[in-house]
Amino acid sequence: MQVHYQVMSWDFETDAEYQKLLDWADEFVRTKVEPMDYVYKNPYDKSDKEAVAALKPLQKEVKDKGLWACHLGPDLGGPGYGQVKLALLNEILGRSSWAPIVFGCQAPDSGNAEILAHYATEEQKKRYLQPLLDGDIHSCYSMTEPQAGADPALFETKAVRDGDGWVLSGEKWFSSNAPYSEFFIVMAVTDTEKSTYHGQSMFIVPKETPGVEIIRSTGAGPDTSHQSHSYIRYNDVRLPFDALLGEEGGAFAIAQTRLGGGRIHHAMRTIAQCRKAFDLMCERALSRRTRNGKLADLQMTQQKIADSWIEFEQFRLLVLRTAWKIDKYQDYMKVRKDIAGVKVAMAKVYHDIVQRSMQLHGALGISGEMPFSSMMIGAQVMGIADGPTEVHQVTVAKQVLRDYEAGDERWPSAHIPTRTAEARKLLGVDK
Ligand SMILES: Cc1cc2nc3c(=O)[nH]c(=O)nc-3n(C[C@H](O)[C@H](O)[C@H](O)COP(=O)(O)OP(=O)(O)OC[C@H]3O[C@@H](n4cnc5c(N)ncnc54)[C@H](O)[C@@H]3O)c2cc1C
């Protein structure tokens, strides 16, 4: 058995010029953006005029600093820093639910913009991509269905050719931000004879199109302030032929392009949440007393801190190395294993650190006066959104096994008697 590991050089320094921008972003988010989280509710809700008025000048500061839409290349109005630098920035932005919008890189718009840039016609780009990039509108990605999420082979929403266009019908579920979006990108079956990989297509559906019905929207967890994941019915929605995004039958490939980027960007922002929970844990350990001294003096607290620090650092390094690989290969398919591994680790590390920190905060920790319960839901979300943990574990295992081959059925390659006999023969040792 011989496994070939890649050789790589190592450099953990951030270049000095970019570090200055990160320092600026850190201070800016801390002093001007994080306060938005405590005062305003939904960053996507443009009907909140007071919030929009507070947001605009902040977005201008970011644009003036050259940090607007850092996930995009210069051709689309971003600086094209690449994924490693984006990761370092997202580690800051992930602290605040408003920061991604202030910096023009919020999900799901960021992923939608990427696929529009990749697959849209010039006309579609003018109509949908440009206002999205300018931060003037929001968009929705409508793929999951009430009866099927993790397995796209079970999707039923369909689009059929009829006269001068398509007729779209079916139901979608958990289409985030639909109530605040100008258009939806909808995945639909267009050829039942073909496999999932070639029988589904993407469509751009303006929200006001007759037949688009938002049945209701739900939030995640008990917080009712963000009821933005929508259950949508497409009631024989008539679309022109040019509503098709990319090639007919190309939806699966488009979805893969979009979700690869989306997953790693979520992980970058999750680093910020893990760090926040960890910082609170350490602060609490040093502040809270029992009769035997501070919580920090108790070994079981020390174990929580040590385990959390180690898991956090491992996770962060995995995210950064994956970002580095995306920059290197410029091909998400070549980084599938890494992204799937990050996706699995993200939910677990986030959950475990938050759980320990919450525990150290006692009753206060579980109360609505601390952020832990929404962080716990956030960790659970990371194990489901963009595909459940189990599906990504399967991807990791399958990809890992590609680098191995079967050995002898009976004796493994490290079987000592077999290896000893081989070694004796090789070395010419008789006894
Ligand atoms: C906060 C949030 C935002 C979302 N936003 C969007 C959005 O904007 N647009 C959109 O289209 N979707 C969105 N989703 C939906 C998301 O993509 C799906 O929830 C996800 O793909 C899982 O689908 P499901 O919920 O139907 O779970 P199911 O497919 O029913 O799976 C349920 C559980 O079954 C188990 N399971 C499923 N498949 C396997 C398997 N192959 N092996 C082992 N176990 C398995 C897992 O434990 C899994 O969690 C969002 C979800 C969340 C939580």
The ligand as a Tripos MOL2 file, in Angstrom:
@<TRIPOS>MOLECULE
LIG
   53    58     1     0     0
SMALL
NO_CHARGES

@<TRIPOS>ATOM
      1 C1        -31.2050   27.8310    7.6760 C.3       1 LIG1
      2 C2        -31.4300   27.0730    6.4100 C.ar      1 LIG1
      3 C3        -31.4620   27.7750    5.2060 C.ar      1 LIG1
      4 C4        -31.7180   27.0960    4.0190 C.ar      1 LIG1
      5 N1        -31.8120   27.8200    2.8650 N.ar      1 LIG1
      6 C5        -32.1350   27.1990    1.7220 C.ar      1 LIG1
      7 C6        -32.2990   27.9460    0.5190 C.ar      1 LIG1
      8 O1        -32.1200   29.1640    0.4980 O.2       1 LIG1
      9 N2        -32.6870   27.2900   -0.6060 N.ar      1 LIG1
     10 C7        -32.8930   25.9510   -0.6240 C.ar      1 LIG1
     11 O2        -33.2100   25.4220   -1.6630 O.2       1 LIG1
     12 N3        -32.7360   25.2040    0.5080 N.ar      1 LIG1
     13 C8        -32.3760   25.7940    1.6690 C.ar      1 LIG1
     14 N4        -32.2560   25.0610    2.8240 N.ar      1 LIG1
     15 C9        -32.6060   23.6520    2.8140 C.3       1 LIG1
     16 C10       -31.4270   22.7270    2.9340 C.3       1 LIG1
     17 O3        -30.6150   22.7390    1.8060 O.3       1 LIG1
     18 C11       -31.9980   21.3460    3.2560 C.3       1 LIG1
     19 O4        -32.5990   21.4510    4.5280 O.3       1 LIG1
     20 C12       -30.9710   20.2390    3.2290 C.3       1 LIG1
     21 O5        -30.5410   19.9610    1.9330 O.3       1 LIG1
     22 C13       -31.5450   18.9560    3.8380 C.3       1 LIG1
     23 O6        -32.7600   18.6430    3.2570 O.3       1 LIG1
     24 P1        -34.0350   18.2960    4.1700 P.3       1 LIG1
     25 O7        -34.2220   19.4020    5.1610 O.co2     1 LIG1
     26 O8        -35.1720   17.9990    3.2930 O.co2     1 LIG1
     27 O9        -33.6070   17.0330    4.9680 O.3       1 LIG1
     28 P2        -33.7680   15.5240    4.4780 P.3       1 LIG1
     29 O10       -33.2650   15.3630    3.1070 O.co2     1 LIG1
     30 O11       -35.1590   15.0950    4.7960 O.co2     1 LIG1
     31 O12       -32.7890   14.8220    5.4860 O.3       1 LIG1
     32 C14       -33.1540   14.7510    6.8810 C.3       1 LIG1
     33 C15       -32.0450   14.0300    7.6110 C.3       1 LIG1
     34 O13       -31.9530   12.6890    7.1380 O.3       1 LIG1
     35 C16       -30.6200   12.2480    7.1850 C.3       1 LIG1
     36 N5        -30.1580   11.9690    5.8120 N.ar      1 LIG1
     37 C17       -30.6380   12.4600    4.6500 C.ar      1 LIG1
     38 N6        -29.9530   11.9420    3.6110 N.ar      1 LIG1
     39 C18       -29.0440   11.1090    4.1060 C.ar      1 LIG1
     40 C19       -28.0230   10.2850    3.5180 C.ar      1 LIG1
     41 N7        -27.8180   10.2290    2.1930 N.pl3     1 LIG1
     42 N8        -27.2380    9.5460    4.3590 N.ar      1 LIG1
     43 C20       -27.4360    9.5840    5.7170 C.ar      1 LIG1
     44 N9        -28.3740   10.3540    6.3060 N.ar      1 LIG1
     45 C21       -29.1720   11.1050    5.5260 C.ar      1 LIG1
     46 C22       -29.8060   13.4110    7.7710 C.3       1 LIG1
     47 O14       -29.7210   13.2390    9.1750 O.3       1 LIG1
     48 C23       -30.6600   14.6070    7.4390 C.3       1 LIG1
     49 O15       -30.4100   15.7400    8.2680 O.3       1 LIG1
     50 C24       -31.9420   25.6960    4.0240 C.ar      1 LIG1
     51 C25       -31.8830   25.0010    5.2370 C.ar      1 LIG1
     52 C26       -31.6300   25.6630    6.4140 C.ar      1 LIG1
     53 C27       -31.6030   24.8880    7.6970 C.3       1 LIG1
@<TRIPOS>BOND
     1     1     2 1
     2     2     3 ar
     3     2    52 ar
     4     3     4 ar
     5     4     5 ar
     6     4    50 ar
     7     5     6 ar
     8     6     7 ar
     9     6    13 1
    10     7     8 2
    11     7     9 ar
    12     9    10 ar
    13    10    11 2
    14    10    12 ar
    15    12    13 ar
    16    13    14 ar
    17    14    15 1
    18    14    50 ar
    19    15    16 1
    20    16    17 1
    21    16    18 1
    22    18    19 1
    23    18    20 1
    24    20    21 1
    25    20    22 1
    26    22    23 1
    27    23    24 1
    28    24    25 2
    29    24    26 1
    30    24    27 1
    31    27    28 1
    32    28    29 2
    33    28    30 1
    34    28    31 1
    35    31    32 1
    36    32    33 1
    37    33    34 1
    38    33    48 1
    39    34    35 1
    40    35    36 1
    41    35    46 1
    42    36    37 ar
    43    36    45 ar
    44    37    38 ar
    45    38    39 ar
    46    39    40 ar
    47    39    45 ar
    48    40    41 1
    49    40    42 ar
    50    42    43 ar
    51    43    44 ar
    52    44    45 ar
    53    46    47 1
    54    46    48 1
    55    48    49 1
    56    50    51 ar
    57    51    52 ar
    58    52    53 1
@<TRIPOS>SUBSTRUCTURE
     1 LIG1         1 GROUP 0 **** ****
